[in-house]
Amino acid sequence: TEGQAAMASFFNITCRPFLSSRTSLSPSPPPPHIAQLTQFKGWCWKVKRMSSSGPSQETESEPPETTRSPSNPASLLSSSSVSSYNWCAGLGGVGFLETAYLTFLKLTNSDVFCPIGGGSCGDVLSSDYAVVFGVPLPLIGMVSYGLVVALGLQLPGKKLPFGIEESNGRLLLLGCTTSMAVASGYFLYILSTRLSGASCSYCLLSAFLSFSLFFITLKDFGLEEIQKFLGLQLCIASLVIFSLNTSYATSRPASSSLADIDLEYVATEVTTPSSPFAISLARHLQSIGAKMYGAFWCSHCLEQKQMFGKEAAELLNYVECFPNGFRKGTKMIKACADAKLEGFPTWVINGQVLSGDQELSELAEVSGFNFEESNQPS
C-alpha cells in the first residue's frame, strides 16, 4: 500500500544506515546518550517489520541483546580443581615447615618451644609414640606434607614427573591425605588415652592440617567418584592403623618397663681408697680440663669412680647429666646434650671422646700423664 511504501522509504533513508553499522561497544557501562540510541534502534526494527510486504522480501534478523554467556561447566570444574590444589599446596607447606622444625629438634635432641601446654610438647616428642619402626614420626610427616605440596603444585599444570597421568596423580593425592587423616586421628586417640594430661599444640595443628587436606581432596573428587574409590580408602586406613599398632606393640615391652621409673637424684658414694697414682692422675686430668660425663644411676660410672678411689674421685671434673632425677621423658642437661653422648660414662680428654669405663693406664696414656715425672721434686 502507499502507507507501507512510505514507511519503507523512511526506513531506507533514516534507519538502514544506523542498523547496518556493526560497531562493538566497550564493556564499560554505556552513557545515557547510548541508551537513547539503543531505544531508537529498537524503534527502527519495528518500522522495518511494519514496512516488510511479506516473507519473500529479504529481512535482517534482529541482533540479540548483549548478555553474559553462561560459564562452561568444564571450565568451572577446572577452576575448582585449581583452587583445591592451591589449598593443598598452601596447607601442605605449613605442615611441611612444622614437621621440619620438629624433625630437627628430634634428631638434635633439642628442647621444644611449646606455645601452649607448657613443657608437654617436649614430653610428647620424646615419648615412644614419636617413633614408628625406628623412624622419627615428624620425619614421616615431613615427607607426607612434602608429597602433598608437590602434587598440589604439579596437578594444575598436568605436568607430573615420571610420566604419571593426572588421574593417577589425583588418586595418589587422595591416598596420601587419607592416610594422614587416619594417622592424625590415631595419634589424637593416643594423646588422650596413653598420654593423658599432656598437651601438644603441634599435634593439634598437624591434625587440623591433615583433616583439612583430606576434606578438600574429597570435595575435589565429588560424591560419585568417592564412591568408586571407597574400598581403596578403607584399605589405606586399615593398613595405616595396622602398621602403627604393630610398631607400638613391638616397642611396648621395653618401654613399659621404663614407664613407671621415677628416680630421685642420689649422690653416689665411693668407698675404695685412692692410690698415689690415681690421685696424681686425677689432678692431671683436672689440670688439662678433662671431663667425665655420667649419671647417678649408671653402674659403670660408679665402677669408674671406684677405680680412682674416694680421694681421687673428688678431684675429677665430673658432670652429672641428670641432677634433678630421672623419669620417663626427662632429658639430659644442656652440657651433656651438647657433648652428644652415646652412653655413660663418657670421657672427653683433649678433644678425644672415650665411651665406657676406662682403665687408669688408658686414661694416663690418652692424657699424656707420666707418673714418674709427676713425682720428681720440683
Disulfide bonds with the S-S distance in Angstrom:
Cys114-Cys121 2.01
Cys321-Cys336 2.03
